[in-house]
């Protein structure tokens, strides 16, 4: 790719992205919102997230938490300094990668003694320190609050001057019974109804976490080689076009894709230099789902034990979410791409061999997206069927989340035909199964994003979907295809470049026989 073209692509892509504040005052809020921070000058670990006028709206609009607590304080206030250990005891439960109850409440603080925050504190009528407000995070964004304001979603916490009293107040709002002594994975507060349609909406954050984790594993294990390069390129193309996280993972995948030729040129891989430290370091600078991902915890995919669910669950949700977003002409490309990706980059040897066997058993191409959606669903159920038996005999199942055949009858009664059992096999109504799959992993999965208005720009995202080639095409040229995706204003010129380069590309479509 020529330097001039790359410059054009990157500038066009940057134009479609939101501009981030660059002032020094935004530094405190730019860290990952649920990642604990250590103060080098203190012995006490800070779990609450420090916000300021520059970061306040961005952090609160982006958090996956259902509720937020904002503490308004002044750093010179002795009472505030004495209250901080109490506040941190509660924040430990909800914030950070080791949180006991992650994703439920975001604990934050704002220093009103800092001049940059004067207007922000005035907007929320801060009249004493410390002052605590509670509400859905989105209700704080570009908002204000008055003490006697009627019908406000933001409430004053009037009984939280100790850690015990603050947690008791929060428990009343959540209907929970959390304790300051709760430890990670040693609680019974996790909802076991993972098939609740409203629960899957929280899995969109796990899809981001799984995407980021998969990318980290690939880099850590130095798995990008000459024979796996094309497989990763195709999977990145699929993510750019159909990842449910448009504003984060589609954008991040596109940034990796447009720079891939330079980061992993064929001559380096051909010379067996895939472990080159400079190349690894360069690729690690790209954050495939943005600077705040990974968050360090799971929500929908959180198990009741440290060694259950998590990444494998998140990866399955990602694959299902991709399957329901493709169109008929893309179905076989998506099938071979996912099969190749799992075979080349999933580090569990037994798991990927089982998946490869299921892929190899498919004798004819998928012409309809419906067929691929149902095949992936059936494959997942076959995996669960096998694991149910193994975990039962070994006693390794998650007691709160045992493997199940999905969808359960209580979630989709119409998916089960009247003669529901034949030789221990379920007689499925596949039209109904397809309907719930597309709804569950489609609209419902991204409903939280839509509620927050951060799904992404539809015009740009629609253009991104042009990146995936048809079933019998070559792998799309990296730079030019991405340009088509992100720069609709330059579509004509770049499309011409794409066509001229497509004839000479070296990345041919790999069949399953070549895995």
VEXDREN-2710 file (C-alpha; in Angstrom, 1 decimal):
% VEXDREN-2710
k/r/px/py/pz
1/UNK/0.0/0.0/0.0
2/UNK/1.4/3.4/-0.9
3/UNK/2.2/5.9/1.8
4/UNK/-0.1/8.4/0.2
5/UNK/-3.0/6.0/0.2
6/UNK/-2.4/5.0/3.8
7/UNK/-2.4/8.6/4.9
8/UNK/-5.7/9.2/3.1
9/UNK/-7.2/6.1/4.7
10/UNK/-6.1/7.0/8.2
11/UNK/-7.2/10.6/7.9
12/UNK/-10.6/9.6/6.6
13/UNK/-11.0/7.1/9.3
14/UNK/-10.0/9.5/12.0
15/UNK/-12.5/12.0/10.6
16/UNK/-15.3/9.5/11.4
17/UNK/-14.2/9.1/15.0
18/UNK/-15.2/11.3/17.9
19/UNK/-12.5/13.7/19.0
20/UNK/-11.2/13.1/22.5
21/UNK/-10.3/15.9/24.9
22/UNK/-6.5/16.4/25.0
23/UNK/-6.2/18.7/28.0
24/UNK/-4.2/17.7/30.9
25/UNK/-7.3/18.0/33.1
26/UNK/-8.8/15.0/31.4
27/UNK/-5.9/12.7/32.3
28/UNK/-7.5/11.4/35.5
29/UNK/-10.7/10.3/33.8
30/UNK/-9.0/8.7/30.8
31/UNK/-8.1/5.5/32.6
32/UNK/-10.2/2.4/32.4
33/UNK/-13.4/3.1/34.3
34/UNK/-13.4/-0.2/36.2
35/UNK/-9.8/-0.8/36.6
36/UNK/-8.3/-0.1/40.1
37/UNK/-5.6/2.4/40.3
38/UNK/-2.6/2.4/42.8
39/UNK/-1.4/5.7/44.2
40/UNK/2.4/5.5/44.5
41/UNK/2.3/7.8/47.5
42/UNK/-0.3/5.9/49.5
43/UNK/-0.7/2.5/51.0
44/UNK/-4.5/2.4/50.4
45/UNK/-5.6/1.1/47.0
46/UNK/-8.1/3.4/45.3
47/UNK/-11.1/1.6/43.7
48/UNK/-13.3/4.7/43.2
49/UNK/-12.9/6.4/39.8
50/UNK/-11.8/10.0/39.9
51/UNK/-13.8/12.1/37.4
52/UNK/-13.5/15.7/36.3
53/UNK/-15.4/18.1/34.1
54/UNK/-13.7/16.7/31.0
55/UNK/-14.2/13.0/31.7
56/UNK/-17.5/13.1/33.6
57/UNK/-19.9/12.6/30.7
58/UNK/-17.7/10.2/28.7
59/UNK/-17.2/7.8/31.6
60/UNK/-20.7/7.8/32.8
61/UNK/-22.2/7.3/29.4
62/UNK/-19.8/4.5/28.6
63/UNK/-20.0/2.4/31.8
64/UNK/-21.8/-1.0/31.7
65/UNK/-22.9/-0.4/35.3
66/UNK/-26.6/-0.2/36.0
67/UNK/-26.2/2.5/38.7
68/UNK/-23.6/5.1/39.7
69/UNK/-22.6/6.8/42.9
70/UNK/-20.9/10.2/42.6
71/UNK/-19.1/11.6/45.6
72/UNK/-18.6/15.3/45.5
73/UNK/-15.8/16.3/47.9
74/UNK/-12.9/18.7/48.4
75/UNK/-9.4/17.5/48.8
76/UNK/-8.7/20.0/51.6
77/UNK/-11.8/18.9/53.6
78/UNK/-10.7/16.8/56.8
79/UNK/-14.1/15.1/56.9
80/UNK/-13.7/14.1/53.2
81/UNK/-10.3/12.6/54.0
82/UNK/-11.7/10.7/56.9
83/UNK/-14.6/9.4/54.8
84/UNK/-12.5/8.1/51.9
85/UNK/-11.6/4.8/53.6
86/UNK/-15.3/4.1/54.1
87/UNK/-16.1/4.9/50.5
88/UNK/-13.3/2.8/49.3
89/UNK/-14.5/-0.2/51.3
90/UNK/-17.7/-0.1/49.3
91/UNK/-16.0/0.7/46.0
92/UNK/-13.9/-2.4/46.4
93/UNK/-17.1/-4.5/46.0
94/UNK/-18.1/-2.9/42.7
95/UNK/-15.0/-1.5/40.9
96/UNK/-11.9/-3.0/39.5
97/UNK/-10.9/-6.3/37.9
98/UNK/-11.2/-8.1/41.3
99/UNK/-14.6/-6.7/42.1
100/UNK/-17.0/-9.0/43.9
101/UNK/-20.1/-7.7/42.2
102/UNK/-18.8/-6.1/38.9
103/UNK/-20.9/-4.1/36.5
104/UNK/-23.6/-3.2/39.0
105/UNK/-22.6/0.1/40.6
106/UNK/-19.9/2.5/39.4
107/UNK/-18.4/4.3/42.4
108/UNK/-16.9/7.7/41.4
109/UNK/-15.7/10.9/42.9
110/UNK/-15.3/14.5/41.8
111/UNK/-13.0/17.0/43.6
112/UNK/-15.0/20.3/43.8
113/UNK/-12.0/22.1/45.1
114/UNK/-10.4/21.9/41.6
115/UNK/-11.3/24.9/39.6
116/UNK/-11.9/22.9/36.5
117/UNK/-14.9/21.2/38.3
118/UNK/-16.5/24.4/39.6
119/UNK/-19.3/24.5/37.0
120/UNK/-19.9/20.7/37.2
121/UNK/-20.3/20.9/41.0
122/UNK/-22.6/23.9/40.6
123/UNK/-24.8/22.0/38.2
124/UNK/-25.4/19.4/40.9
125/UNK/-26.0/21.9/43.6
126/UNK/-23.2/20.7/45.8
127/UNK/-23.7/22.5/49.1
128/UNK/-21.7/20.4/51.5
129/UNK/-18.8/17.9/51.5
130/UNK/-18.9/15.0/51.1
131/UNK/-22.1/14.8/49.1
132/UNK/-23.2/11.6/47.5
133/UNK/-25.7/11.2/44.6
134/UNK/-27.2/8.0/43.2
135/UNK/-28.8/7.2/39.9
136/UNK/-28.5/5.5/36.5
137/UNK/-25.2/6.6/34.9
138/UNK/-26.8/8.0/31.8
139/UNK/-29.0/10.3/33.9
140/UNK/-25.8/12.2/35.1
141/UNK/-24.7/12.9/31.6
142/UNK/-25.1/16.6/30.6
143/UNK/-27.4/16.9/33.5
144/UNK/-28.1/18.9/36.6
145/UNK/-29.7/18.3/40.0
146/UNK/-31.6/20.4/42.5
147/UNK/-32.3/19.2/46.1
148/UNK/-36.1/19.7/45.7
149/UNK/-36.3/18.6/42.1
150/UNK/-39.5/16.6/41.4
151/UNK/-39.4/13.3/39.5
152/UNK/-35.6/13.1/39.2
153/UNK/-33.8/9.9/38.6
154/UNK/-30.9/11.2/40.6
155/UNK/-31.2/10.9/44.4
156/UNK/-29.3/12.2/47.3
157/UNK/-27.8/9.5/49.5
158/UNK/-28.7/10.9/52.9
159/UNK/-27.5/8.0/55.1
160/UNK/-24.1/6.9/53.9
161/UNK/-21.6/8.4/56.3
162/UNK/-20.0/5.0/57.1
163/UNK/-19.2/2.0/54.9
164/UNK/-21.9/-0.1/56.6
165/UNK/-24.6/2.6/56.2
166/UNK/-23.7/3.3/52.6
167/UNK/-23.8/-0.3/51.6
168/UNK/-27.0/-0.8/53.5
169/UNK/-28.5/2.1/51.5
170/UNK/-27.3/0.6/48.2
171/UNK/-28.7/-2.8/49.2
172/UNK/-32.1/-1.3/49.7
173/UNK/-32.0/0.2/46.2
174/UNK/-30.9/-3.0/44.6
175/UNK/-32.9/-5.4/46.7
176/UNK/-29.6/-7.2/47.5
177/UNK/-27.8/-8.4/50.6
178/UNK/-24.2/-7.6/49.8
179/UNK/-21.7/-7.5/52.7
180/UNK/-18.4/-5.6/53.1
181/UNK/-16.8/-9.0/53.8
182/UNK/-17.9/-10.5/50.4
183/UNK/-15.1/-12.0/48.4
184/UNK/-14.8/-12.6/44.7
185/UNK/-16.6/-15.8/43.5
186/UNK/-17.7/-16.5/47.1
187/UNK/-21.2/-15.1/46.9
188/UNK/-24.7/-16.3/45.9
189/UNK/-25.9/-13.1/44.3
190/UNK/-25.2/-14.0/40.7
191/UNK/-28.3/-14.5/38.6
192/UNK/-28.4/-18.1/37.4
193/UNK/-31.0/-17.3/34.7
194/UNK/-28.6/-16.7/31.9
195/UNK/-31.3/-17.3/29.4
196/UNK/-33.3/-14.3/30.5
197/UNK/-33.5/-12.1/27.4
198/UNK/-32.7/-9.0/29.5
199/UNK/-29.6/-10.7/30.8
200/UNK/-28.1/-11.2/27.3
201/UNK/-28.1/-7.4/26.8
202/UNK/-25.3/-7.2/29.3
203/UNK/-23.3/-9.7/27.3
204/UNK/-22.4/-7.1/24.7
205/UNK/-19.6/-6.0/27.1
206/UNK/-18.5/-9.6/27.3
207/UNK/-18.3/-9.8/23.5
208/UNK/-15.9/-6.8/23.7
209/UNK/-13.9/-8.5/26.5
210/UNK/-13.7/-11.8/24.5
211/UNK/-12.6/-10.0/21.3
212/UNK/-9.8/-8.2/23.2
213/UNK/-8.8/-11.4/25.1
214/UNK/-8.6/-13.5/21.9
215/UNK/-6.4/-10.9/20.3
216/UNK/-4.1/-10.8/23.4
217/UNK/-3.8/-14.6/23.3
218/UNK/-2.8/-14.6/19.7
219/UNK/-0.1/-12.0/20.4
220/UNK/1.1/-13.7/23.6
221/UNK/1.4/-17.1/22.0
222/UNK/3.0/-15.6/18.8
223/UNK/0.4/-17.4/16.7
224/UNK/0.5/-15.2/13.6
225/UNK/2.5/-17.2/11.0
226/UNK/2.6/-17.5/7.3
227/UNK/0.0/-20.3/7.3
228/UNK/-2.3/-18.5/9.7
229/UNK/-2.0/-15.0/8.4
230/UNK/-4.8/-15.1/5.9
231/UNK/-7.1/-16.7/8.5
232/UNK/-6.7/-13.8/10.8
233/UNK/-7.1/-11.3/8.0
234/UNK/-10.5/-12.8/7.1
235/UNK/-11.6/-12.9/10.7
236/UNK/-10.7/-9.2/11.1
237/UNK/-12.7/-8.4/8.0
238/UNK/-15.7/-10.2/9.6
239/UNK/-15.3/-8.2/12.8
240/UNK/-15.1/-4.9/10.9
241/UNK/-18.3/-5.6/9.0
242/UNK/-20.4/-7.3/11.7
243/UNK/-19.1/-7.0/15.2
244/UNK/-22.0/-5.9/17.5
245/UNK/-19.8/-3.3/19.1
246/UNK/-19.7/-0.8/16.3
247/UNK/-18.2/2.2/18.1
248/UNK/-15.4/0.2/19.7
249/UNK/-14.5/-3.2/18.2
250/UNK/-15.4/-2.5/14.6
251/UNK/-13.3/0.6/14.7
252/UNK/-10.4/-1.1/16.5
253/UNK/-10.4/-4.1/14.1
254/UNK/-10.4/-1.7/11.2
255/UNK/-7.3/0.1/12.6
256/UNK/-5.5/-3.3/12.9
257/UNK/-6.6/-4.3/9.4
258/UNK/-5.5/-1.2/7.6
259/UNK/-2.0/-1.5/9.2
260/UNK/-1.7/-5.3/8.9
261/UNK/0.5/-5.3/5.8
262/UNK/3.1/-3.2/7.4
263/UNK/2.9/-5.0/10.8
264/UNK/3.1/-8.5/9.4
265/UNK/4.5/-8.3/5.8
266/UNK/4.8/-11.7/4.1
267/UNK/8.6/-11.5/3.9
268/UNK/8.9/-11.5/7.7
269/UNK/6.6/-14.5/8.0
270/UNK/8.3/-16.3/5.1
271/UNK/11.6/-15.9/6.9
272/UNK/10.1/-17.4/10.0
273/UNK/10.5/-14.2/12.0
274/UNK/7.0/-14.2/13.4
275/UNK/8.4/-13.8/16.9
276/UNK/10.1/-10.6/16.0
277/UNK/9.9/-8.4/19.1
278/UNK/9.5/-5.2/17.2
279/UNK/6.6/-6.5/15.2
280/UNK/4.9/-7.9/18.4
281/UNK/5.4/-4.6/20.2
282/UNK/4.0/-2.6/17.2
283/UNK/0.8/-4.7/17.0
284/UNK/0.3/-4.6/20.8
285/UNK/-0.1/-0.9/20.5
286/UNK/-3.4/-1.4/18.7
287/UNK/-6.3/-1.9/21.1
288/UNK/-8.8/-3.9/19.1
289/UNK/-11.8/-2.7/21.2
290/UNK/-10.5/0.6/22.5
291/UNK/-8.5/1.8/25.5
292/UNK/-11.1/0.8/28.1
293/UNK/-11.3/-2.9/27.0
294/UNK/-10.5/-5.3/28.5
295/UNK/-12.2/-4.3/31.7
296/UNK/-10.9/-7.3/33.6
297/UNK/-14.2/-9.0/34.4
298/UNK/-17.2/-10.7/32.9
299/UNK/-20.9/-9.8/33.3
300/UNK/-23.3/-12.2/31.5
301/UNK/-20.5/-14.7/31.2
302/UNK/-19.3/-14.5/34.9
303/UNK/-19.2/-17.9/36.6
304/UNK/-19.7/-18.6/40.2
305/UNK/-16.1/-19.9/40.4
306/UNK/-12.9/-18.4/39.0
307/UNK/-12.3/-21.2/36.6
308/UNK/-15.7/-21.5/34.9
309/UNK/-17.4/-19.6/32.0
310/UNK/-15.6/-16.4/31.2
311/UNK/-13.7/-16.3/27.9
312/UNK/-15.2/-19.5/26.3
313/UNK/-18.7/-18.1/27.0
314/UNK/-17.8/-14.7/25.7
315/UNK/-16.3/-16.2/22.5
316/UNK/-19.5/-18.3/21.8
317/UNK/-21.6/-15.1/22.2
318/UNK/-19.3/-13.3/19.8
319/UNK/-19.7/-16.1/17.2
320/UNK/-23.5/-16.2/17.5
321/UNK/-23.7/-12.5/17.3
322/UNK/-21.7/-12.5/14.1
323/UNK/-23.7/-15.3/12.6
324/UNK/-27.1/-13.5/12.9
325/UNK/-25.7/-10.3/11.3
326/UNK/-24.4/-11.7/8.0
327/UNK/-26.4/-11.9/4.8
328/UNK/-27.1/-14.8/2.5
329/UNK/-24.1/-14.1/0.2
330/UNK/-21.7/-14.0/3.1
331/UNK/-22.8/-17.2/4.9
332/UNK/-20.2/-19.6/3.6
333/UNK/-17.4/-17.0/3.9
334/UNK/-18.4/-16.5/7.6
335/UNK/-18.6/-20.3/8.1
336/UNK/-15.1/-21.0/6.7
337/UNK/-13.7/-17.9/8.4
338/UNK/-14.9/-18.9/11.9
339/UNK/-13.9/-22.5/11.4
340/UNK/-10.4/-21.4/10.3
341/UNK/-10.1/-19.0/13.2
342/UNK/-11.0/-21.5/15.9
343/UNK/-8.7/-24.1/14.4
344/UNK/-5.7/-21.8/14.1
345/UNK/-6.1/-19.6/17.2
346/UNK/-8.1/-21.3/19.9
347/UNK/-5.5/-22.6/22.3
348/UNK/-7.6/-25.5/23.9
349/UNK/-6.4/-28.4/21.7
350/UNK/-9.2/-30.8/22.4
351/UNK/-11.9/-28.0/22.0
352/UNK/-10.6/-26.8/18.6
353/UNK/-10.3/-30.4/17.4
354/UNK/-13.9/-31.1/18.2
355/UNK/-14.9/-27.9/16.5
356/UNK/-12.8/-28.8/13.5
357/UNK/-14.5/-32.2/13.2
358/UNK/-17.9/-30.5/13.2
359/UNK/-16.8/-28.1/10.5
360/UNK/-15.3/-30.9/8.4
361/UNK/-18.6/-32.8/8.6
362/UNK/-20.3/-30.1/6.5
363/UNK/-20.5/-31.5/3.0
364/UNK/-22.0/-28.6/1.0
365/UNK/-21.6/-24.8/1.1
366/UNK/-24.1/-22.6/3.1
367/UNK/-26.1/-20.5/0.7
368/UNK/-28.4/-19.0/3.3
369/UNK/-27.5/-17.2/6.4
370/UNK/-30.3/-19.0/8.2
371/UNK/-28.6/-22.3/7.5
372/UNK/-25.3/-21.1/9.0
373/UNK/-27.1/-19.6/12.1
374/UNK/-28.8/-22.9/12.8
375/UNK/-25.6/-24.9/12.2
376/UNK/-23.7/-22.9/14.7
377/UNK/-26.5/-23.2/17.2
378/UNK/-26.6/-27.0/16.7
379/UNK/-22.8/-27.2/17.0
380/UNK/-22.9/-25.3/20.3
381/UNK/-25.6/-27.6/21.6
382/UNK/-23.5/-30.6/20.6
383/UNK/-20.5/-29.2/22.5
384/UNK/-22.7/-28.6/25.6
385/UNK/-24.2/-32.1/25.3
386/UNK/-20.7/-33.6/25.5
387/UNK/-19.6/-31.3/28.3
388/UNK/-22.7/-32.0/30.4
389/UNK/-21.6/-35.7/30.5
390/UNK/-18.0/-35.0/31.2
391/UNK/-18.6/-32.4/33.9
392/UNK/-21.2/-34.6/35.5
393/UNK/-18.8/-37.5/35.8
394/UNK/-15.9/-35.3/37.0
395/UNK/-17.8/-32.9/39.2
396/UNK/-16.3/-29.9/37.4
397/UNK/-19.6/-28.1/36.5
398/UNK/-20.4/-24.6/37.7
399/UNK/-23.1/-25.2/40.2
400/UNK/-24.8/-21.9/39.4
401/UNK/-24.5/-22.3/35.6
402/UNK/-24.6/-26.0/34.5
403/UNK/-24.3/-26.5/30.8
404/UNK/-27.7/-26.7/29.1
405/UNK/-29.3/-27.4/25.8
406/UNK/-30.4/-24.0/24.4
407/UNK/-32.9/-22.5/24.2
408/UNK/-34.6/-23.9/27.4
409/UNK/-38.3/-24.5/27.2
410/UNK/-39.1/-21.6/29.6
411/UNK/-37.4/-19.1/27.2
412/UNK/-38.9/-20.4/24.0
413/UNK/-41.9/-22.8/24.4
414/UNK/-42.7/-22.5/20.7
415/UNK/-39.2/-23.9/19.8
416/UNK/-40.3/-27.3/21.1
417/UNK/-42.7/-29.4/18.9
418/UNK/-45.4/-31.4/20.7
419/UNK/-43.5/-34.6/20.4
420/UNK/-40.5/-33.1/22.1
421/UNK/-38.4/-36.2/22.8
422/UNK/-37.4/-38.9/20.2
423/UNK/-34.7/-41.2/21.3
424/UNK/-33.4/-38.7/23.8
425/UNK/-33.3/-36.0/21.0
426/UNK/-35.4/-32.9/21.0
427/UNK/-37.7/-32.3/18.1
428/UNK/-37.0/-28.7/17.3
429/UNK/-39.2/-26.2/15.5
430/UNK/-36.3/-24.7/13.6
431/UNK/-38.2/-21.7/12.3
432/UNK/-38.9/-20.6/15.9
433/UNK/-35.3/-21.4/16.9
434/UNK/-34.0/-19.2/14.1
435/UNK/-36.4/-16.4/15.2
436/UNK/-35.2/-16.4/18.8
437/UNK/-31.5/-16.7/17.8
438/UNK/-31.7/-13.6/15.5
439/UNK/-33.6/-11.6/18.2
440/UNK/-31.5/-12.8/21.2
441/UNK/-28.1/-12.3/19.7
442/UNK/-29.2/-9.5/17.4
443/UNK/-31.4/-6.7/18.6
444/UNK/-31.5/-7.7/22.3
445/UNK/-27.8/-8.1/22.6
446/UNK/-27.2/-4.5/21.6
447/UNK/-30.2/-3.0/23.3
448/UNK/-28.1/-1.5/26.1
449/UNK/-26.0/0.2/23.5
450/UNK/-29.0/1.6/21.7
451/UNK/-30.4/2.9/25.0
452/UNK/-27.2/4.8/25.5
453/UNK/-27.0/6.0/21.9
454/UNK/-23.5/4.6/21.4
455/UNK/-24.2/1.9/18.8
456/UNK/-22.3/3.9/16.2
457/UNK/-22.9/5.9/13.1
458/UNK/-25.3/4.0/10.9
459/UNK/-23.9/5.5/7.7
460/UNK/-20.3/4.6/8.5
461/UNK/-21.3/1.2/9.9
462/UNK/-23.3/0.4/6.9
463/UNK/-20.4/1.1/4.7
464/UNK/-18.2/-1.1/6.9
465/UNK/-20.3/-4.1/5.9
466/UNK/-19.1/-3.8/2.4
467/UNK/-15.8/-5.2/3.6
468/UNK/-16.8/-8.8/3.7
469/UNK/-16.3/-10.5/0.3
470/UNK/-18.7/-12.9/-1.3
471/UNK/-18.4/-16.6/-0.7
472/UNK/-16.2/-17.3/-3.8
473/UNK/-14.1/-14.2/-3.7
474/UNK/-10.5/-13.6/-2.8
475/UNK/-9.8/-12.1/0.6
476/UNK/-10.5/-8.4/0.1
477/UNK/-7.4/-6.1/-0.2
478/UNK/-6.7/-4.8/3.2
479/UNK/-6.1/-1.1/2.8
480/UNK/-8.5/-0.4/-0.1
481/UNK/-11.3/-2.5/1.3
482/UNK/-11.1/-0.6/4.6
483/UNK/-11.1/2.7/2.8
484/UNK/-14.4/1.6/1.2
485/UNK/-15.7/0.8/4.6
486/UNK/-14.8/4.0/6.5
487/UNK/-14.7/6.7/3.9
488/UNK/-18.0/6.7/1.9
489/UNK/-17.1/10.2/0.8
490/UNK/-14.1/8.8/-1.2
491/UNK/-15.9/5.6/-2.2
492/UNK/-15.6/5.9/-6.0
493/UNK/-11.8/6.5/-6.1
494/UNK/-10.9/3.9/-3.6
495/UNK/-13.3/1.4/-5.1
496/UNK/-11.3/1.7/-8.3
497/UNK/-8.1/1.2/-6.5
498/UNK/-9.6/-1.9/-4.8
499/UNK/-10.6/-3.4/-8.1
500/UNK/-7.2/-2.8/-9.6
501/UNK/-5.4/-4.4/-6.7
502/UNK/-7.7/-7.4/-6.3
503/UNK/-6.2/-9.2/-9.3
504/UNK/-2.8/-9.3/-7.7
505/UNK/-3.6/-10.2/-4.1
506/UNK/-1.8/-13.1/-2.6
507/UNK/-4.4/-14.0/0.1
508/UNK/-6.6/-16.6/-1.5
509/UNK/-9.7/-18.1/0.0
510/UNK/-8.7/-21.2/2.0
511/UNK/-11.0/-24.2/2.0
512/UNK/-11.4/-26.3/5.0
513/UNK/-9.3/-29.0/3.5
514/UNK/-6.3/-26.7/3.8
515/UNK/-6.7/-26.0/7.5
END
